[in-house]
Amino acid sequence: MPEWLQTLLTSQALATLLQIAVTVALAFLANALVGVAARRAEARWLRGAADAERQARLRTLIDTGHSTLTVIIVVITMLMVLYSLDINIAPLLAGAGVAGLAISLGAQTLIKDFIGGALILSEDQFHVGDVIQVGDVSGVVEDITLRATYVRDLQGKLILVPNGDVRQVSNITRDWARAVVDLYVAFDADVGAVVQALESAAQRAQADDAIKPLMLEEPQVAGWSGFNEWGVLVRVMVKTAPGQQWTVETALRRYALDALHVAGIRVALPGQDIRLNTPS
């Protein structure tokens, strides 16, 4: 009988082969379970995503996670196979630990950005086309990647916001918005007449076919909402479709100023008293 066959038939060799076979089988099983979980997550998340762009980003996120877990399973399986063959894997683990530590220290900001991007996409915090404010940056979202969000501000500047820095975000165009028009009138103005004029302006706005479809409710008029050193604050506000509040505000402000002018009510503006000391 050949020597290699005698070696193969020894109990130690059979135990080693059996251990390797079990390890590989468990690796295939773990990879299959990861695939099933990925498909279920894709079916559940994509069912709740309305736009095609968000579906594509979620699918990319799921595929990236699936690929990462597959690589981890393969690496662990290879190490276990080497260990079963009595190959010392301690130097490999030590080298991998040192390399992993170096990579984690050097790329901790990048890793934080990727985790932030994954959370933004999975939690559906904002979409491309939304108007958001992140810290001191505000504007329209033009692109979202796993690393950064690209925002175009009012001056046309394209600002890159790392996803790891998105701690508190205000989405101005999600679900609905509110148009608010604040005006100041003189302290001696008849507030009843002011409210009546603004209610007339609100009715004119509702009759305007250009902005009527943009309003989700009737405009509300609030008299004596506040005051400052030069006048009394009156307010007109209305709930609008997302992203349409600025168009509605412009129209409401125009109608309100016209109505106040017709009623003979002056809009208060900040003034400054200048006194000159003349020699006696």
C-alpha positions as CSV (number, residue, x, y, z in Angstrom):
1,M,0.0,0.0,0.0
2,P,1.4,3.4,-0.9
3,E,2.7,5.4,2.0
4,W,0.5,8.4,1.3
5,L,-2.6,6.2,1.5
6,Q,-1.4,4.7,4.8
7,T,-0.9,8.3,6.2
8,L,-4.4,9.2,4.9
9,L,-6.0,6.3,6.7
10,T,-4.6,7.2,10.1
11,S,-7.1,8.5,12.6
12,Q,-5.3,11.9,12.9
13,A,-5.5,12.5,9.2
14,L,-9.2,11.6,9.1
15,A,-9.9,13.9,12.0
16,T,-8.1,16.7,10.3
17,L,-10.0,16.1,7.0
18,L,-13.3,15.9,8.9
19,Q,-12.5,19.2,10.7
20,I,-11.7,20.9,7.5
21,A,-14.9,19.6,5.8
22,V,-17.0,20.8,8.7
23,T,-15.3,24.2,8.7
24,V,-15.9,24.6,4.9
25,A,-19.5,23.4,5.2
26,L,-20.2,25.9,8.1
27,A,-18.6,28.7,6.0
28,F,-21.0,27.9,3.1
29,L,-23.9,27.8,5.4
30,A,-23.0,31.1,7.0
31,N,-22.6,32.7,3.6
32,A,-26.0,31.3,2.5
33,L,-27.6,32.7,5.6
34,V,-26.0,36.1,4.9
35,G,-27.4,35.9,1.4
36,V,-30.9,35.2,2.6
37,A,-30.7,38.0,5.1
38,A,-29.5,40.4,2.4
39,R,-32.4,39.4,0.1
40,R,-34.9,39.9,2.9
41,A,-33.5,43.2,3.8
42,E,-33.5,44.3,0.2
43,A,-37.1,43.2,-0.3
44,R,-38.2,45.0,2.9
45,W,-36.2,48.3,2.4
46,L,-36.9,48.6,-1.3
47,R,-40.6,48.1,-0.7
48,G,-40.6,51.3,1.4
49,A,-38.5,53.3,-1.0
50,A,-40.6,55.4,-3.3
51,D,-38.0,56.8,-5.8
52,A,-35.7,54.8,-8.0
53,E,-32.6,56.6,-6.9
54,R,-33.1,55.7,-3.3
55,Q,-33.8,52.1,-4.3
56,A,-30.5,52.0,-6.2
57,R,-28.6,53.5,-3.2
58,L,-30.1,51.0,-0.7
59,R,-29.3,48.1,-3.1
60,T,-25.7,49.3,-3.3
61,L,-25.6,49.5,0.5
62,I,-26.9,46.0,0.9
63,D,-24.6,44.6,-1.7
64,T,-21.6,46.3,0.0
65,G,-22.6,44.8,3.3
66,H,-23.1,41.4,1.8
67,S,-19.7,41.5,0.1
68,T,-18.0,42.6,3.3
69,L,-19.5,39.8,5.3
70,T,-18.5,37.3,2.6
71,V,-14.9,38.4,2.7
72,I,-14.9,38.1,6.5
73,I,-16.3,34.6,6.3
74,V,-13.7,33.5,3.8
75,V,-10.8,35.0,5.8
76,I,-12.0,33.2,9.0
77,T,-12.5,30.0,7.1
78,M,-8.9,30.1,5.7
79,L,-7.5,30.8,9.1
80,M,-9.4,27.8,10.6
81,V,-8.2,25.5,7.8
82,L,-4.6,26.6,8.4
83,Y,-5.0,25.9,12.1
84,S,-6.5,22.5,11.4
85,L,-3.4,21.7,9.3
86,D,-1.2,22.5,12.3
87,I,0.2,25.7,10.7
88,N,1.0,28.3,13.2
89,I,-1.3,31.2,12.5
90,A,-0.2,33.4,15.4
91,P,2.2,35.4,13.2
92,L,-0.6,35.9,10.7
93,L,-3.0,37.1,13.4
94,A,-0.4,39.4,15.0
95,G,0.4,40.9,11.6
96,A,-3.3,41.3,10.8
97,G,-3.8,42.9,14.2
98,V,-1.0,45.4,13.7
99,A,-2.2,46.1,10.1
100,G,-5.8,46.5,11.3
101,L,-4.7,48.9,14.1
102,A,-2.7,51.0,11.7
103,I,-5.5,51.1,9.2
104,S,-8.1,51.9,11.8
105,L,-6.0,54.8,13.2
106,G,-5.3,56.2,9.8
107,A,-8.7,55.8,8.4
108,Q,-10.9,56.4,11.5
109,T,-12.4,59.5,9.9
110,L,-13.2,57.7,6.7
111,I,-14.8,54.8,8.6
112,K,-16.9,57.3,10.5
113,D,-18.0,58.8,7.3
114,F,-19.0,55.4,5.8
115,I,-21.0,54.5,8.9
116,G,-22.7,57.9,8.8
117,G,-23.5,57.4,5.1
118,A,-25.0,54.0,5.8
119,L,-27.2,55.4,8.5
120,I,-28.3,58.3,6.3
121,L,-29.4,55.9,3.5
122,S,-30.9,53.3,5.8
123,E,-32.9,55.8,7.9
124,D,-34.0,57.8,4.9
125,Q,-32.9,61.1,6.5
126,F,-33.0,63.1,3.2
127,H,-33.0,62.6,-0.5
128,V,-31.4,64.2,-3.5
129,G,-33.3,67.4,-4.2
130,D,-34.2,68.1,-0.6
131,V,-33.3,71.4,1.0
132,I,-31.4,70.7,4.3
133,Q,-29.4,72.5,6.9
134,V,-26.4,70.8,8.5
135,G,-24.6,73.1,10.9
136,D,-23.8,76.3,9.1
137,V,-24.3,74.7,5.7
138,S,-27.7,74.9,4.0
139,G,-28.8,74.3,0.4
140,V,-30.1,71.7,-2.0
141,V,-28.8,68.1,-1.8
142,E,-27.3,67.2,-5.2
143,D,-25.6,63.9,-4.4
144,I,-25.3,61.4,-1.6
145,T,-22.5,58.8,-1.4
146,L,-21.4,56.6,1.5
147,R,-18.6,59.1,2.3
148,A,-20.2,62.5,1.8
149,T,-23.2,64.6,1.0
150,Y,-23.0,67.3,-1.6
151,V,-25.0,70.4,-1.0
152,R,-25.5,73.4,-3.3
153,D,-26.0,76.6,-1.4
154,L,-27.9,79.8,-2.5
155,Q,-24.7,81.3,-3.9
156,G,-24.2,78.3,-6.2
157,K,-21.3,76.8,-4.2
158,L,-21.1,73.0,-4.1
159,I,-20.2,72.1,-0.5
160,L,-19.0,68.6,0.5
161,V,-20.3,67.6,3.9
162,P,-18.7,64.4,5.3
163,N,-21.4,62.1,6.4
164,G,-19.6,61.6,9.8
165,D,-20.2,65.3,10.5
166,V,-24.0,65.0,9.9
167,R,-25.0,65.0,13.6
168,Q,-28.1,67.3,13.5
169,V,-29.8,67.9,10.2
170,S,-32.9,70.0,9.4
171,N,-34.9,68.8,6.3
172,I,-36.9,71.8,5.1
173,T,-38.6,70.0,2.3
174,R,-39.8,66.8,3.9
175,D,-43.6,65.9,4.0
176,W,-44.8,69.5,4.2
177,A,-43.5,73.1,4.9
178,R,-44.9,76.3,6.3
179,A,-44.8,79.7,4.7
180,V,-44.5,82.5,7.3
181,V,-44.8,86.2,6.4
182,D,-43.9,88.6,9.3
183,L,-44.7,92.3,9.0
184,Y,-44.4,95.2,11.5
185,V,-47.0,98.0,11.8
186,A,-46.9,101.2,13.9
187,F,-47.8,101.0,17.6
188,D,-50.8,103.4,17.0
189,A,-52.2,101.2,14.1
190,D,-55.7,99.7,14.5
191,V,-54.9,96.0,15.0
192,G,-58.5,95.1,14.0
193,A,-58.1,96.9,10.7
194,V,-54.7,95.3,10.2
195,V,-56.1,91.8,10.8
196,Q,-59.0,92.6,8.4
197,A,-56.7,93.7,5.7
198,L,-54.5,90.6,6.1
199,E,-57.5,88.3,6.0
200,S,-58.5,90.0,2.7
201,A,-55.0,89.4,1.4
202,A,-55.2,85.7,2.5
203,Q,-58.5,85.4,0.6
204,R,-56.9,86.9,-2.5
205,A,-54.0,84.4,-2.2
206,Q,-56.5,81.5,-2.0
207,A,-58.1,82.7,-5.2
208,D,-54.8,82.9,-7.0
209,D,-54.6,79.8,-9.3
210,A,-50.8,80.0,-9.3
211,I,-50.3,79.3,-5.6
212,K,-53.6,77.8,-4.6
213,P,-52.5,74.2,-5.4
214,L,-49.4,74.8,-3.4
215,M,-51.3,75.5,-0.1
216,L,-52.5,72.6,2.0
217,E,-54.8,74.7,4.2
218,E,-56.3,78.2,4.6
219,P,-53.8,80.9,5.5
220,Q,-54.0,82.0,9.2
221,V,-53.6,85.6,10.4
222,A,-52.2,86.3,13.8
223,G,-52.4,89.9,15.2
224,W,-50.0,91.1,17.9
225,S,-47.6,88.2,17.6
226,G,-44.9,90.2,19.1
227,F,-43.2,93.6,19.0
228,N,-39.9,95.4,19.1
229,E,-38.6,98.9,19.4
230,W,-40.2,100.1,16.2
231,G,-43.5,98.3,15.7
232,V,-46.0,95.5,16.4
233,L,-45.5,92.1,14.7
234,V,-48.3,90.7,12.7
235,R,-48.1,87.3,11.0
236,V,-49.6,85.4,8.1
237,M,-48.8,81.7,7.8
238,V,-50.0,78.7,5.9
239,K,-49.0,75.0,5.5
240,T,-47.6,74.3,2.0
241,A,-46.4,71.5,-0.1
242,P,-42.7,70.6,0.6
243,G,-40.3,73.0,-1.1
244,Q,-43.0,75.5,-2.1
245,Q,-43.0,77.7,1.0
246,W,-40.8,80.3,-0.7
247,T,-43.1,80.7,-3.7
248,V,-46.1,81.0,-1.4
249,E,-44.3,83.5,0.9
250,T,-43.5,85.8,-2.0
251,A,-47.2,85.9,-3.1
252,L,-48.5,86.3,0.4
253,R,-46.2,89.1,1.1
254,R,-47.2,90.9,-2.0
255,Y,-50.9,90.5,-1.3
256,A,-50.4,91.6,2.4
257,L,-48.5,94.7,1.5
258,D,-51.1,95.7,-1.2
259,A,-53.9,95.2,1.3
260,L,-52.2,97.2,4.0
261,H,-51.5,100.0,1.5
262,V,-55.2,100.1,0.4
263,A,-56.3,100.2,4.0
264,G,-54.0,103.1,4.7
265,I,-51.9,101.2,7.2
266,R,-48.2,102.0,7.2
267,V,-45.6,99.3,7.5
268,A,-43.2,100.1,10.3
269,L,-39.5,100.3,9.5
270,P,-36.6,100.6,11.8
271,G,-35.6,104.2,12.3
272,Q,-32.8,106.2,13.8
273,D,-33.0,109.5,15.7
274,I,-30.1,111.8,15.1
275,R,-29.7,114.7,17.4
276,L,-27.1,117.4,16.9
277,N,-25.8,119.5,19.8
278,T,-25.6,123.1,18.6
279,P,-23.4,125.5,20.5
280,S,-25.3,128.0,22.6
